[in-house]
Amino acid sequence: MAITAAMVKELRESTGAGMMDAKKALTETDGDMEAAVDWLRTKGLAKAAKKSGRVAAEGLVAVAVEAGKGVAVEVNSETDFVGKNAEFQAMVSGIATTALTVDTVEALNDAEINGKKVSEVVTNAIAKIGENMTIRRMQSVTGDTVVSYVHNAAAEGMGKIGVLVALKGDNEALGKQIAMHIAATNPASLSEADLDQSIVEKEKQVQIDIAKESGKPDAVIDKMIVGRMKKFLQEITLVNQAFVINPDVTVGQAAKDAGVEILSFARVEVGEGIEKKEEDFAAEVAKTAAGA
């Protein structure tokens, strides 16, 4: 596969690696961007992926909680300006409230708001506001206590990151603290039991490759891998993370001490996982001025 300058630029920006290292990584992995990141990590050449979360989609995440159920719904727009639009915000709020009555995005689109299907409400907003919009996804949790938190709120109950926490037991104050913790740390799963094993295997292979680069004996490498994987799992599973409110205990221990159990959580961030199409700002302004 031909390695383009754009591919090298993207890898450099996402890893902080040098130009030649990025090019070599892409060459070694036949242009596979994800594999190239792992290759750089193996060689110790990748810095923190400071821009790995770059996304294209804008819009809002809205949360709603009622009778032991919580939902978080992401509604995308083309620009951030629309997220500040009062009509768009009102629509998103209504969609989130309606989402409490359904379980899937498909069912949500078929549900009604004031006698109109949600899909029709969105279509009408597209025609009026002039930007493409879509209900991208929704997540829900249930429990004795369900708490929501919105980070970087644009209006009541909506913003760039929406978090839900479901507890067995009653402790809303702790639930709010855990929700804020989740917004900050973005854990991959609740515990090791429900962690995607492909994530574990991928990290283990990376750590094996890194350890082999050290040239140490296999027996030493095996011990290194055990320790590093234990640390990795502690860092990405919610109940094993050091609680940001009190780093001396884990989140799971804090819940136990408070007499509650964390049943589940959801964290939805606007545009997460969508690749951003970048455009030169001057060209964008010129296009707008020309009425394009």
Secondary structure as UniProt FT lines:
FT   HELIX           5..15
FT   HELIX           19..28
FT   TURN            29..31
FT   HELIX           33..42
FT   TURN            43..44
FT   TURN            50..53
FT   STRAND          58..66
FT   TURN            67..68
FT   STRAND          69..77
FT   HELIX           80..83
FT   HELIX           86..99
FT   TURN            100..101
FT   HELIX           105..110
FT   STRAND          112..113
FT   TURN            114..115
FT   STRAND          116..117
FT   HELIX           118..129
FT   STRAND          134..142
FT   STRAND          145..155
FT   TURN            156..157
FT   STRAND          158..168
FT   HELIX           172..185
FT   HELIX           192..194
FT   HELIX           197..213
FT   TURN            214..215
FT   HELIX           218..236
FT   HELIX           238..240
FT   TURN            247..248
FT   HELIX           251..257
FT   TURN            258..259
FT   STRAND          261..269
FT   TURN            270..273
FT   HELIX           281..289
FT   TURN            290..291
//
